[in-house]
């Protein structure tokens, strides 16, 4: 094996300085980047005090919120200071105005049995004593002394307070026993009254009964067909408010479409004056680019707050917020696309003696229109999601409806319903946008191939 001399090694180093004499920042760049990223994460952990936040977070509330998204509960209260023990239900109970559920039973001796989850998890009580059964155990609570007292050892699923004894029966519910009342929370999977609310004549009827009434049953409301009545009852469902929710969802879609469309219309001509290789004035280019920066730097949410004060709550404020934001976003993307075009087609059109307008039409637009359309479709898709957020500050649409449901902190099933609708709309528009972009890309490819074959 031949051994290289020092002069040969020196000659090779001189011929390839980019390999043997690399600057320090290139040699140690990856290592510095890794160390910098690691230090940043350490700083973020310290700045946000993540260990303490994790310790103090109420993780036990997460399962509760999740169960409320996919279930509902019924909470009857049984006063013990009345001559006869009768259940009282909340004013807007999902069971209707006069409920008689089969899981609440009056026994021959006058006691009441509530089957929280069948006989295995239940409570039977009189005015003086309550017997709670759960987890294979039976616990008696006496109310004779004026406050609830648990007899015997207290199991882990029961919490005894001075004025109340609480029996946690897991997902299916709980029982609260006080000296003057017994309150039961019974939980069910599903969404109660999603189709018909208690005011509807179709309430609590089976699907076969509803279909039979619609097809051949007598008119439930004189002068209105049962089909029209059923559709009206669904649309104006008092608990789920389908009509209002879908109307607000349509407002959100219209806001996104209108704001993006108007933003693109305004940004299109301004982009030509902002592009350095198109506009004859460098000052005008800089002014317009700074204008685009300003319009983009003010977040859509801030524009929504501003226009809500100007026009009042509603979809007009939301459309205006998207419109102003898109002028900046699309103006910037359009102008950058114009600055990156190939000048040869434009120069060819210019050599024919065409005026400036024709040069842009035939020398520039064929190159940039695909980019313009693709970017606009993407922004339309993105603004469909953004319109939901700005709706929460009063700009209309389903975002406002969603925020109102969340504020009550007790209507999480309706929140989940609206979230699913938003996800569905975003999914649909994402697929529409992707389909249009694919078709556009295929059309451009075919056009370029045809031009190459003709050339």
C-alpha positions as CSV (number, residue, x, y, z in Angstrom):
1,X,0.0,0.0,0.0
2,X,1.4,3.4,-1.1
3,X,2.1,5.9,1.6
4,X,1.2,9.6,0.9
5,X,3.9,12.2,1.5
6,X,3.2,15.3,3.5
7,X,3.3,17.4,0.3
8,X,0.6,15.2,-1.2
9,X,-1.6,15.5,1.8
10,X,-1.1,19.3,1.9
11,X,-2.0,19.5,-1.8
12,X,-5.2,17.6,-1.3
13,X,-6.2,19.8,1.6
14,X,-5.6,22.9,-0.6
15,X,-7.7,21.5,-3.4
16,X,-10.6,20.6,-1.2
17,X,-10.8,23.3,1.5
18,X,-14.5,22.8,1.9
19,X,-13.8,19.4,3.3
20,X,-10.6,19.9,5.4
21,X,-10.9,23.5,6.4
22,X,-14.6,23.8,7.4
23,X,-15.5,26.8,9.6
24,X,-16.2,26.1,13.2
25,X,-19.9,26.8,13.0
26,X,-20.3,24.1,10.2
27,X,-18.2,21.5,12.1
28,X,-20.0,21.9,15.4
29,X,-23.4,23.2,14.1
30,X,-25.4,20.0,14.7
31,X,-24.0,19.6,18.2
32,X,-24.7,23.3,19.0
33,X,-28.2,22.9,17.6
34,X,-28.9,19.8,19.8
35,X,-27.5,21.5,22.9
36,X,-29.5,24.7,22.3
37,X,-32.7,22.7,21.8
38,X,-32.1,20.8,25.0
39,X,-31.4,24.1,27.0
40,X,-34.5,25.6,25.6
41,X,-36.6,22.7,26.8
42,X,-35.0,23.0,30.3
43,X,-35.8,26.7,30.3
44,X,-39.4,26.0,29.3
45,X,-39.8,23.5,32.1
46,X,-38.5,26.1,34.6
47,X,-40.4,29.0,33.1
48,X,-43.8,27.3,33.2
49,X,-43.0,25.5,36.4
50,X,-44.2,22.3,34.9
51,X,-43.4,20.0,37.9
52,X,-45.7,22.0,40.2
53,X,-48.4,22.3,37.5
54,X,-48.4,18.6,37.0
55,X,-48.6,18.0,40.8
56,X,-51.5,20.4,41.3
57,X,-53.5,19.5,38.2
58,X,-56.9,17.9,38.9
59,X,-56.5,14.8,36.8
60,X,-59.4,13.2,38.5
61,X,-61.7,15.6,36.7
62,X,-60.8,14.3,33.3
63,X,-62.7,11.0,33.5
64,X,-65.7,13.0,34.8
65,X,-65.7,15.4,31.9
66,X,-65.3,12.5,29.4
67,X,-68.2,10.6,30.9
68,X,-70.4,13.8,30.7
69,X,-69.6,14.0,27.0
70,X,-71.0,10.6,26.2
71,X,-73.7,10.1,28.9
72,X,-76.4,11.9,30.9
73,X,-77.7,11.6,34.4
74,X,-81.0,11.8,36.2
75,X,-81.0,13.3,39.7
76,X,-84.2,12.6,41.7
77,X,-84.3,14.0,45.3
78,X,-86.5,12.4,47.9
79,X,-87.5,14.8,50.8
80,X,-87.9,13.0,54.1
81,X,-89.7,15.8,55.9
82,X,-93.0,15.4,54.0
83,X,-96.0,13.1,55.0
84,X,-95.2,10.8,52.1
85,X,-91.9,10.3,50.4
86,X,-92.2,11.4,46.8
87,X,-89.4,12.0,44.3
88,X,-88.7,15.4,42.9
89,X,-86.9,15.8,39.6
90,X,-85.1,18.8,38.3
91,X,-87.2,21.3,36.4
92,X,-85.8,20.4,33.0
93,X,-85.4,16.7,33.6
94,X,-84.7,14.5,30.5
95,X,-87.6,12.3,31.7
96,X,-90.2,14.9,31.0
97,X,-92.7,16.7,33.2
98,X,-94.2,13.7,34.9
99,X,-91.6,10.9,35.1
100,X,-92.2,7.5,36.5
101,X,-89.0,5.6,35.8
102,X,-89.1,1.8,36.5
103,X,-85.9,2.0,38.5
104,X,-87.6,3.9,41.3
105,X,-89.9,1.5,43.2
106,X,-92.3,2.1,46.1
107,X,-92.4,-1.0,48.4
108,X,-95.4,-2.4,50.3
109,X,-94.0,-1.1,53.6
110,X,-93.8,2.4,52.3
111,X,-90.0,2.4,51.8
112,X,-88.4,3.5,48.5
113,X,-85.9,1.5,46.5
114,X,-83.8,3.1,43.8
115,X,-81.9,0.8,41.5
116,X,-78.8,2.7,40.6
117,X,-77.4,-0.3,38.7
118,X,-79.8,-3.1,39.4
119,X,-80.1,-4.7,42.8
120,X,-76.3,-5.0,43.0
121,X,-76.0,-1.2,43.4
122,X,-79.1,0.3,45.0
123,X,-80.5,2.2,48.0
124,X,-83.6,1.4,50.0
125,X,-84.7,4.0,52.6
126,X,-87.5,5.2,54.9
127,X,-87.6,8.4,56.8
128,X,-85.3,7.0,59.5
129,X,-82.9,4.5,57.9
130,X,-81.2,4.0,54.5
131,X,-79.6,0.7,53.3
132,X,-77.0,1.1,50.6
133,X,-75.8,-1.9,48.6
134,X,-72.7,-1.7,46.4
135,X,-69.5,-3.6,45.7
136,X,-70.9,-6.7,47.4
137,X,-71.3,-4.8,50.7
138,X,-74.4,-3.5,52.6
139,X,-74.2,-0.4,54.7
140,X,-76.9,1.1,56.9
141,X,-77.2,4.8,57.5
142,X,-79.4,6.0,60.4
143,X,-81.1,9.4,60.4
144,X,-82.8,9.2,63.8
145,X,-80.3,11.5,65.6
146,X,-81.0,14.4,63.2
147,X,-77.9,13.7,61.1
148,X,-76.8,10.6,59.1
149,X,-74.8,8.1,61.0
150,X,-73.1,5.1,59.4
151,X,-73.5,1.8,61.3
152,X,-70.4,-0.3,61.5
153,X,-67.2,0.1,59.6
154,X,-67.1,2.7,56.8
155,X,-66.0,1.2,53.4
156,X,-63.7,3.0,51.1
157,X,-66.5,3.9,48.6
158,X,-68.4,5.8,51.3
159,X,-67.5,9.3,52.6
160,X,-69.1,10.3,55.8
161,X,-69.5,14.1,56.5
162,X,-71.2,15.7,59.4
163,X,-74.4,16.6,57.4
164,X,-74.2,14.1,54.6
165,X,-73.1,10.5,53.7
166,X,-71.9,10.1,50.1
167,X,-71.8,6.6,48.5
168,X,-69.7,6.6,45.3
169,X,-71.0,3.8,43.0
170,X,-68.6,4.5,40.1
171,X,-69.7,5.5,36.6
172,X,-73.3,4.5,37.2
173,X,-73.8,7.2,39.9
174,X,-73.9,8.0,43.6
175,X,-76.2,8.3,46.6
176,X,-76.2,11.2,49.0
177,X,-78.0,10.7,52.3
178,X,-78.8,13.6,54.7
179,X,-81.2,13.8,57.7
180,X,-83.9,15.5,55.6
181,X,-83.4,14.0,52.1
182,X,-81.9,11.3,49.9
183,X,-80.5,12.3,46.6
184,X,-79.6,9.9,43.8
185,X,-77.5,10.5,40.7
186,X,-78.1,7.7,38.1
187,X,-76.0,7.8,35.0
188,X,-76.9,6.4,31.5
189,X,-74.7,6.0,28.4
190,X,-75.9,7.9,25.4
191,X,-77.6,11.2,24.6
192,X,-81.1,11.5,26.0
193,X,-83.9,13.0,23.8
194,X,-81.5,13.6,20.9
195,X,-84.3,13.1,18.4
196,X,-87.5,14.1,20.2
197,X,-87.7,16.1,23.4
198,X,-90.4,15.6,26.1
199,X,-92.7,18.2,24.4
200,X,-93.0,16.1,21.3
201,X,-95.9,13.6,20.8
202,X,-93.3,11.2,19.5
203,X,-91.4,11.3,22.9
204,X,-90.4,7.9,24.3
205,X,-91.9,6.1,21.3
206,X,-89.9,3.3,19.7
207,X,-88.5,3.8,16.2
208,X,-91.1,1.3,14.8
209,X,-93.9,3.3,16.5
210,X,-92.6,6.6,15.1
211,X,-92.4,5.1,11.6
212,X,-95.9,3.6,11.8
213,X,-97.3,7.0,12.9
214,X,-95.6,8.8,10.1
215,X,-96.6,6.3,7.4
216,X,-100.2,5.5,8.3
217,X,-101.1,6.9,11.7
218,X,-103.8,9.5,12.4
219,X,-102.7,13.2,12.4
220,X,-101.3,14.1,15.8
221,X,-101.7,17.8,15.0
222,X,-104.7,18.7,12.9
223,X,-103.7,20.2,9.6
224,X,-100.1,19.0,9.7
225,X,-98.9,15.7,8.4
226,X,-97.1,13.5,10.9
227,X,-93.9,13.6,8.7
228,X,-93.9,17.4,8.8
229,X,-94.6,17.3,12.6
230,X,-91.7,14.9,13.2
231,X,-89.3,17.0,11.2
232,X,-90.5,20.2,13.0
233,X,-90.0,18.5,16.4
234,X,-86.5,17.3,15.5
235,X,-85.5,20.7,14.1
236,X,-86.9,22.6,17.1
237,X,-85.7,20.1,19.8
238,X,-85.7,22.2,22.9
239,X,-82.7,20.3,24.5
240,X,-80.4,19.8,21.6
241,X,-81.6,22.8,19.4
242,X,-80.6,21.1,16.2
243,X,-82.0,23.9,14.0
244,X,-80.1,26.6,15.8
245,X,-76.9,24.5,15.9
246,X,-77.0,23.7,12.2
247,X,-77.9,27.3,11.3
248,X,-74.9,28.5,13.3
249,X,-72.7,25.9,11.6
250,X,-73.8,27.1,8.2
251,X,-73.0,30.7,9.3
252,X,-69.4,29.5,10.2
253,X,-69.0,28.0,6.7
254,X,-70.3,31.1,5.0
255,X,-68.1,33.3,7.2
256,X,-65.0,31.4,6.1
257,X,-65.9,31.3,2.5
258,X,-66.9,34.9,2.2
259,X,-63.9,36.2,4.2
260,X,-61.4,34.1,2.2
261,X,-63.0,35.0,-1.2
262,X,-63.1,38.8,-0.5
263,X,-59.5,38.6,0.9
264,X,-58.3,36.9,-2.2
265,X,-60.1,39.4,-4.5
266,X,-58.4,42.3,-2.8
267,X,-55.0,40.7,-2.4
268,X,-54.8,39.6,-6.1
269,X,-54.2,43.0,-7.7
270,X,-52.2,44.4,-4.7
271,X,-49.8,41.4,-5.0
272,X,-48.7,42.6,-8.5
273,X,-47.8,46.0,-7.2
274,X,-46.0,44.4,-4.2
275,X,-43.8,42.0,-6.3
276,X,-40.4,43.5,-6.9
277,X,-40.1,42.1,-10.4
278,X,-43.5,43.3,-11.4
279,X,-44.1,46.8,-10.0
280,X,-42.1,49.7,-11.4
281,X,-41.9,51.4,-8.0
282,X,-39.7,50.0,-5.3
283,X,-41.3,52.3,-2.7
284,X,-44.8,51.1,-3.6
285,X,-43.5,47.5,-3.3
286,X,-42.2,48.1,0.2
287,X,-45.3,50.0,1.4
288,X,-47.6,47.2,0.3
289,X,-45.4,44.5,1.8
290,X,-45.4,46.4,5.2
291,X,-49.2,46.7,4.8
292,X,-49.5,42.9,4.3
293,X,-47.3,42.4,7.4
294,X,-49.5,44.7,9.4
295,X,-52.7,42.9,8.3
296,X,-51.2,39.5,9.2
297,X,-49.6,40.6,12.5
298,X,-53.0,41.5,13.9
299,X,-54.5,38.1,14.8
300,X,-57.9,37.1,13.4
301,X,-59.2,37.0,17.0
302,X,-58.2,40.6,17.6
303,X,-59.8,41.7,14.3
304,X,-63.0,39.8,15.5
305,X,-63.0,41.7,18.8
306,X,-62.6,45.0,16.9
307,X,-65.4,44.4,14.4
308,X,-67.7,43.0,17.1
309,X,-67.5,46.4,18.8
310,X,-68.0,48.1,15.5
311,X,-70.8,46.0,14.0
312,X,-72.1,44.2,17.0
313,X,-72.1,40.4,17.5
314,X,-72.9,38.4,14.4
315,X,-71.4,36.8,11.3
316,X,-70.7,40.1,9.7
317,X,-68.0,40.8,12.2
318,X,-66.5,37.3,11.7
319,X,-66.5,37.7,7.9
320,X,-64.8,41.1,8.2
321,X,-62.1,39.6,10.6
322,X,-61.3,36.8,8.2
323,X,-61.3,39.3,5.2
324,X,-58.8,41.6,6.8
325,X,-56.5,38.8,7.9
326,X,-56.6,37.2,4.5
327,X,-55.6,40.4,2.7
328,X,-52.3,40.2,4.5
329,X,-51.8,36.4,4.3
330,X,-52.8,36.0,0.7
331,X,-51.2,39.2,-0.4
332,X,-47.9,38.0,1.0
333,X,-48.1,34.5,-0.6
334,X,-49.3,35.9,-3.9
335,X,-46.5,38.4,-4.1
336,X,-43.9,35.9,-3.2
337,X,-45.2,33.5,-5.9
338,X,-44.9,36.4,-8.4
339,X,-41.3,37.1,-7.4
340,X,-40.3,33.5,-8.0
341,X,-41.6,33.2,-11.5
342,X,-39.5,32.3,-14.6
343,X,-39.0,35.6,-16.5
344,X,-38.6,33.9,-19.9
345,X,-42.3,33.6,-20.7
346,X,-42.9,37.2,-19.8
347,X,-39.9,38.4,-21.8
348,X,-41.3,36.4,-24.8
349,X,-44.7,38.0,-24.6
350,X,-43.0,41.4,-24.1
351,X,-40.9,40.9,-27.3
352,X,-44.1,40.7,-29.4
353,X,-44.8,44.4,-28.5
354,X,-47.7,43.5,-26.1
355,X,-48.7,46.1,-23.5
356,X,-48.1,45.7,-19.8
357,X,-51.6,44.2,-19.1
358,X,-51.2,41.6,-21.8
359,X,-47.7,40.7,-20.6
360,X,-49.1,39.9,-17.1
361,X,-52.1,38.0,-18.6
362,X,-50.1,35.7,-20.9
363,X,-46.6,35.8,-19.5
364,X,-47.2,35.8,-15.7
365,X,-50.7,34.4,-14.9
366,X,-50.3,31.0,-16.4
367,X,-47.3,30.4,-14.0
368,X,-48.9,31.8,-10.8
369,X,-52.6,31.0,-11.1
370,X,-52.1,27.4,-9.9
371,X,-50.2,28.6,-6.8
372,X,-52.8,31.3,-6.2
373,X,-55.6,28.8,-6.3
374,X,-53.8,26.2,-4.1
375,X,-53.0,28.8,-1.5
376,X,-56.5,30.2,-1.5
377,X,-58.0,26.7,-1.1
378,X,-55.7,26.0,1.8
379,X,-56.6,29.3,3.5
380,X,-60.3,28.5,3.0
381,X,-59.9,25.2,4.7
382,X,-57.9,26.8,7.6
383,X,-60.4,29.6,8.0
384,X,-63.2,27.1,8.4
385,X,-61.5,26.1,11.6
386,X,-60.6,29.7,12.5
387,X,-64.2,30.9,12.1
388,X,-65.1,28.6,15.0
389,X,-62.6,30.3,17.3
390,X,-63.6,33.8,16.5
391,X,-67.2,32.9,16.9
392,X,-66.5,32.4,20.7
393,X,-65.8,36.2,21.1
394,X,-69.1,37.2,19.6
395,X,-68.4,36.9,15.8
396,X,-71.3,34.6,15.3
397,X,-71.4,31.1,14.0
398,X,-71.2,27.8,15.9
399,X,-68.2,29.1,18.0
400,X,-70.5,31.4,19.9
401,X,-73.0,28.5,20.5
402,X,-70.1,26.3,21.6
403,X,-68.9,28.9,24.1
404,X,-72.4,29.4,25.5
405,X,-72.7,25.6,26.1
406,X,-69.2,25.4,27.8
407,X,-69.9,28.4,30.1
408,X,-72.7,26.5,31.9
409,X,-70.2,23.7,32.8
410,X,-73.1,21.2,32.8
411,X,-73.9,20.8,29.2
412,X,-70.9,18.8,27.9
413,X,-72.9,16.4,25.8
414,X,-74.1,19.4,23.7
415,X,-70.5,20.5,23.5
416,X,-69.4,17.1,22.2
417,X,-72.2,17.2,19.7
418,X,-71.1,20.5,18.3
419,X,-67.4,19.5,18.3
420,X,-68.3,16.4,16.3
421,X,-70.2,18.6,13.8
422,X,-67.2,20.9,13.5
423,X,-64.8,18.0,13.0
424,X,-67.2,16.6,10.3
425,X,-67.3,20.0,8.4
426,X,-63.5,20.4,8.6
427,X,-63.0,16.8,7.4
428,X,-65.4,17.4,4.4
429,X,-63.8,20.7,3.4
430,X,-60.3,19.3,3.9
431,X,-61.2,16.5,1.4
432,X,-62.8,19.0,-1.0
433,X,-59.7,21.2,-0.9
434,X,-57.4,18.3,-1.4
435,X,-59.4,17.0,-4.3
436,X,-59.4,20.3,-6.0
437,X,-55.7,20.8,-5.5
438,X,-55.0,17.3,-7.0
439,X,-57.2,18.0,-10.0
440,X,-55.5,21.3,-10.5
441,X,-52.0,19.7,-10.2
442,X,-53.0,17.1,-12.7
443,X,-54.4,19.7,-15.1
444,X,-51.2,21.7,-14.9
445,X,-49.1,18.6,-15.5
446,X,-51.1,17.7,-18.6
447,X,-50.9,21.2,-19.9
448,X,-47.1,21.4,-19.4
449,X,-46.6,18.0,-21.1
450,X,-48.8,19.2,-24.1
451,X,-46.7,22.4,-24.4
452,X,-43.5,20.4,-24.3
453,X,-44.8,18.0,-27.0
454,X,-45.8,20.9,-29.2
455,X,-42.5,22.7,-28.6
